[in-house]
């Protein structure tokens, strides 16, 4: 019979004690250290990361630690939301920083976690990624890229549905226009030469439609649909801003008129 592996967990009181120690080190780093070197910052981040990793070995330890940290942060005038990630709470507790800095540091630690970097190797990891700011920028780009890919994927069924019900612009007959629709494909692809003013010269049909070719077209149309939707949102936001500005100007003008009348 195999024995259950025992994990040495850390008590919440010890977590808070060590976090307070790191808090003091952070104050020293920011107010006393003459050369605020990146190495010192990265070492401090590594210590926060290590403390977080130890705390999350025990669910109760993590819950108690977070509760204590939230309570202390509230006393400092820093309010965290119920859905604030635990690692962000650790960062804010130790660094006592504003949302922007906390976000940058948290993104750095999340990047390390995602790549399974150990706390002791964090400084080397940050240096290899060209610093905290670059890590944050890269993660933001990656997140936007993932969101965009998800939006395109979600749009493809709509594109297919629209193609099936869309009325034809015109019908043409091209020479050598016999096309093999393989593996259940439905659409014919035509090679056209672009001219001025949106005109196109239809030249030939692609002799065989493959699933890969059809999917590539669906994806391109979905990309266009997502971009158009994004552009429309920006236009609507711009119009709303213009309306708000005009309303504010009208309100100011009214008040000034009333003051002059008085």
KOLLOGU-593884 format. One line per field, with one value per residue (C-alpha): residue in three letters; residue number from 1; z, y, x. Coordinates in steps of 0.05 Angstrom, whole numbers. Layout:
% residues N
resn = (ALA | ...)
resi = (NUM | ...)
c3 = (Z | ...)
c2 = (Y | ...)
c1 = (X | ...)
***
This chain:
% residues 262
resn = (UNK | UNK | UNK | UNK | UNK | UNK | UNK | UNK | UNK | UNK | UNK | UNK | UNK | UNK | UNK | UNK | UNK | UNK | UNK | UNK | UNK | UNK | UNK | UNK | UNK | UNK | UNK | UNK | UNK | UNK | UNK | UNK | UNK | UNK | UNK | UNK | UNK | UNK | UNK | UNK | UNK | UNK | UNK | UNK | UNK | UNK | UNK | UNK | UNK | UNK | UNK | UNK | UNK | UNK | UNK | UNK | UNK | UNK | UNK | UNK | UNK | UNK | UNK | UNK | UNK | UNK | UNK | UNK | UNK | UNK | UNK | UNK | UNK | UNK | UNK | UNK | UNK | UNK | UNK | UNK | UNK | UNK | UNK | UNK | UNK | UNK | UNK | UNK | UNK | UNK | UNK | UNK | UNK | UNK | UNK | UNK | UNK | UNK | UNK | UNK | UNK | UNK | UNK | UNK | UNK | UNK | UNK | UNK | UNK | UNK | UNK | UNK | UNK | UNK | UNK | UNK | UNK | UNK | UNK | UNK | UNK | UNK | UNK | UNK | UNK | UNK | UNK | UNK | UNK | UNK | UNK | UNK | UNK | UNK | UNK | UNK | UNK | UNK | UNK | UNK | UNK | UNK | UNK | UNK | UNK | UNK | UNK | UNK | UNK | UNK | UNK | UNK | UNK | UNK | UNK | UNK | UNK | UNK | UNK | UNK | UNK | UNK | UNK | UNK | UNK | UNK | UNK | UNK | UNK | UNK | UNK | UNK | UNK | UNK | UNK | UNK | UNK | UNK | UNK | UNK | UNK | UNK | UNK | UNK | UNK | UNK | UNK | UNK | UNK | UNK | UNK | UNK | UNK | UNK | UNK | UNK | UNK | UNK | UNK | UNK | UNK | UNK | UNK | UNK | UNK | UNK | UNK | UNK | UNK | UNK | UNK | UNK | UNK | UNK | UNK | UNK | UNK | UNK | UNK | UNK | UNK | UNK | UNK | UNK | UNK | UNK | UNK | UNK | UNK | UNK | UNK | UNK | UNK | UNK | UNK | UNK | UNK | UNK | UNK | UNK | UNK | UNK | UNK | UNK | UNK | UNK | UNK | UNK | UNK | UNK | UNK | UNK | UNK | UNK | UNK | UNK | UNK | UNK | UNK | UNK | UNK | UNK)
resi = (1 | 2 | 3 | 4 | 5 | 6 | 7 | 8 | 9 | 10 | 11 | 12 | 13 | 14 | 15 | 16 | 17 | 18 | 19 | 20 | 21 | 22 | 23 | 24 | 25 | 26 | 27 | 28 | 29 | 30 | 31 | 32 | 33 | 34 | 35 | 36 | 37 | 38 | 39 | 40 | 41 | 42 | 43 | 44 | 45 | 46 | 47 | 48 | 49 | 50 | 51 | 52 | 53 | 54 | 55 | 56 | 57 | 58 | 59 | 60 | 61 | 62 | 63 | 64 | 65 | 66 | 67 | 68 | 69 | 70 | 71 | 72 | 73 | 74 | 75 | 76 | 77 | 78 | 79 | 80 | 81 | 82 | 83 | 84 | 85 | 86 | 87 | 88 | 89 | 90 | 91 | 92 | 93 | 94 | 95 | 96 | 97 | 98 | 99 | 100 | 101 | 102 | 103 | 104 | 105 | 106 | 107 | 108 | 109 | 110 | 111 | 112 | 113 | 114 | 115 | 116 | 117 | 118 | 119 | 120 | 121 | 122 | 123 | 124 | 125 | 126 | 127 | 128 | 129 | 130 | 131 | 132 | 133 | 134 | 135 | 136 | 137 | 138 | 139 | 140 | 141 | 142 | 143 | 144 | 145 | 146 | 147 | 148 | 149 | 150 | 151 | 152 | 153 | 154 | 155 | 156 | 157 | 158 | 159 | 160 | 161 | 162 | 163 | 164 | 165 | 166 | 167 | 168 | 169 | 170 | 171 | 172 | 173 | 174 | 175 | 176 | 177 | 178 | 179 | 180 | 181 | 182 | 183 | 184 | 185 | 186 | 187 | 188 | 189 | 190 | 191 | 192 | 193 | 194 | 195 | 196 | 197 | 198 | 199 | 200 | 201 | 202 | 203 | 204 | 205 | 206 | 207 | 208 | 209 | 210 | 211 | 212 | 213 | 214 | 215 | 216 | 217 | 218 | 219 | 220 | 221 | 222 | 223 | 224 | 225 | 226 | 227 | 228 | 229 | 230 | 231 | 232 | 233 | 234 | 235 | 236 | 237 | 238 | 239 | 240 | 241 | 242 | 243 | 244 | 245 | 246 | 247 | 248 | 249 | 250 | 251 | 252 | 253 | 254 | 255 | 256 | 257 | 258 | 259 | 260 | 261 | 262)
c3 = (0 | -22 | 29 | 16 | 1 | 55 | 34 | 83 | 81 | 109 | 160 | 142 | 201 | 173 | 104 | 132 | 174 | 112 | 70 | 122 | 119 | 43 | 51 | 93 | 42 | -12 | 27 | 36 | -37 | -57 | -5 | 17 | -39 | -79 | -143 | -155 | -197 | -236 | -201 | -134 | -162 | -195 | -131 | -92 | -145 | -140 | -65 | -73 | -124 | -78 | -20 | -64 | -88 | -16 | 6 | -48 | -26 | 25 | 7 | 78 | 83 | 18 | 40 | 108 | 79 | 27 | 80 | 124 | 65 | 42 | 112 | 117 | 47 | 64 | 123 | 76 | 31 | -23 | -40 | -77 | -112 | -95 | -163 | -157 | -170 | -108 | -138 | -150 | -76 | -57 | -104 | -79 | -6 | -14 | -63 | -37 | -109 | -154 | -203 | -262 | -227 | -194 | -262 | -293 | -236 | -236 | -311 | -301 | -249 | -290 | -350 | -306 | -281 | -352 | -373 | -310 | -287 | -215 | -167 | -162 | -237 | -242 | -248 | -305 | -338 | -334 | -363 | -420 | -437 | -437 | -372 | -337 | -388 | -447 | -413 | -400 | -472 | -501 | -456 | -477 | -551 | -540 | -504 | -559 | -611 | -574 | -569 | -643 | -663 | -619 | -651 | -722 | -704 | -676 | -739 | -789 | -780 | -793 | -856 | -882 | -868 | -903 | -965 | -970 | -970 | -1005 | -1072 | -1131 | -1159 | -1229 | -1267 | -1316 | -1360 | -1366 | -1414 | -1383 | -1323 | -1303 | -1228 | -1183 | -1117 | -1073 | -1003 | -997 | -1016 | -1045 | -1076 | -1139 | -1137 | -1195 | -1212 | -1227 | -1246 | -1205 | -1244 | -1223 | -1190 | -1160 | -1227 | -1237 | -1299 | -1289 | -1320 | -1301 | -1249 | -1201 | -1228 | -1160 | -1095 | -1034 | -961 | -944 | -999 | -978 | -904 | -922 | -957 | -898 | -850 | -894 | -897 | -821 | -811 | -853 | -813 | -746 | -771 | -796 | -730 | -693 | -739 | -728 | -652 | -658 | -701 | -651 | -593 | -632 | -646 | -573 | -552 | -600 | -574 | -502 | -519 | -555 | -497 | -447 | -488 | -494 | -419 | -405 | -455 | -421 | -352 | -378 | -409 | -344 | -306 | -355 | -349 | -274)
c2 = (0 | 66 | 121 | 189 | 241 | 294 | 366 | 415 | 475 | 545 | 578 | 642 | 678 | 661 | 685 | 753 | 757 | 745 | 791 | 847 | 834 | 841 | 903 | 934 | 912 | 945 | 1010 | 1007 | 992 | 1053 | 1103 | 1085 | 1048 | 1101 | 1060 | 1031 | 975 | 927 | 870 | 893 | 898 | 830 | 798 | 828 | 803 | 734 | 734 | 754 | 699 | 647 | 668 | 663 | 594 | 570 | 599 | 565 | 496 | 501 | 527 | 549 | 584 | 622 | 642 | 666 | 702 | 738 | 758 | 788 | 824 | 853 | 878 | 912 | 940 | 971 | 1006 | 1034 | 1060 | 1007 | 971 | 904 | 872 | 804 | 778 | 808 | 751 | 727 | 741 | 813 | 819 | 794 | 845 | 903 | 884 | 882 | 940 | 983 | 1007 | 1038 | 996 | 1008 | 984 | 927 | 906 | 908 | 867 | 818 | 807 | 791 | 739 | 709 | 704 | 666 | 620 | 607 | 586 | 546 | 590 | 577 | 636 | 630 | 638 | 698 | 752 | 715 | 705 | 779 | 799 | 749 | 782 | 852 | 875 | 883 | 932 | 888 | 827 | 866 | 891 | 822 | 791 | 846 | 833 | 758 | 768 | 813 | 762 | 706 | 748 | 765 | 691 | 672 | 727 | 703 | 631 | 652 | 692 | 635 | 600 | 667 | 677 | 608 | 621 | 688 | 658 | 605 | 656 | 714 | 736 | 733 | 798 | 768 | 703 | 692 | 636 | 627 | 583 | 520 | 531 | 458 | 455 | 394 | 406 | 356 | 330 | 365 | 434 | 482 | 542 | 558 | 605 | 653 | 686 | 760 | 819 | 882 | 946 | 1017 | 1040 | 973 | 937 | 867 | 826 | 754 | 708 | 635 | 589 | 549 | 478 | 444 | 469 | 437 | 440 | 478 | 530 | 539 | 545 | 597 | 638 | 631 | 654 | 715 | 735 | 725 | 769 | 823 | 817 | 823 | 884 | 918 | 905 | 935 | 996 | 1005 | 1003 | 1058 | 1100 | 1092 | 1110 | 1171 | 1193 | 1184 | 1226 | 1281 | 1281 | 1285 | 1342 | 1381 | 1369 | 1393 | 1455 | 1469 | 1462 | 1510 | 1560 | 1556 | 1568 | 1628 | 1657 | 1649 | 1683 | 1741 | 1749 | 1750)
c1 = (0 | 29 | 37 | 6 | 58 | 60 | 68 | 98 | 52 | 62 | 16 | -20 | 12 | 80 | 59 | 38 | 102 | 145 | 102 | 112 | 186 | 184 | 142 | 198 | 250 | 209 | 206 | 282 | 290 | 248 | 270 | 341 | 376 | 412 | 417 | 347 | 375 | 333 | 369 | 342 | 271 | 275 | 301 | 242 | 193 | 224 | 214 | 141 | 133 | 165 | 120 | 58 | 79 | 89 | 22 | -18 | 5 | -51 | -121 | -134 | -67 | -81 | -151 | -128 | -69 | -111 | -163 | -108 | -76 | -142 | -156 | -89 | -93 | -161 | -128 | -77 | -132 | -122 | -186 | -183 | -242 | -270 | -246 | -176 | -127 | -91 | -23 | -43 | -62 | 7 | 39 | -3 | 10 | 85 | 95 | 38 | 34 | -18 | -58 | -11 | 52 | 15 | -11 | 59 | 89 | 31 | 36 | 110 | 95 | 38 | 85 | 135 | 80 | 56 | 126 | 137 | 195 | 217 | 222 | 297 | 303 | 256 | 310 | 344 | 276 | 258 | 326 | 318 | 251 | 280 | 248 | 181 | 152 | 168 | 137 | 73 | 71 | 82 | 28 | -21 | -6 | -15 | -81 | -107 | -85 | -121 | -185 | -181 | -172 | -232 | -274 | -255 | -270 | -338 | -353 | -340 | -408 | -443 | -401 | -420 | -494 | -492 | -458 | -512 | -569 | -534 | -564 | -516 | -488 | -486 | -476 | -419 | -394 | -319 | -279 | -250 | -295 | -304 | -289 | -280 | -316 | -279 | -297 | -364 | -340 | -391 | -356 | -318 | -258 | -244 | -179 | -192 | -148 | -161 | -175 | -189 | -254 | -270 | -275 | -247 | -231 | -252 | -199 | -205 | -234 | -190 | -199 | -207 | -237 | -205 | -228 | -165 | -178 | -250 | -232 | -180 | -234 | -282 | -228 | -211 | -284 | -290 | -228 | -261 | -327 | -291 | -251 | -315 | -349 | -290 | -290 | -365 | -355 | -302 | -348 | -406 | -359 | -335 | -406 | -425 | -364 | -383 | -454 | -429 | -382 | -436 | -485 | -433 | -418 | -493 | -501 | -443 | -471 | -539 | -509 | -469 | -532 | -570 | -513 | -512 | -587 | -583)
***
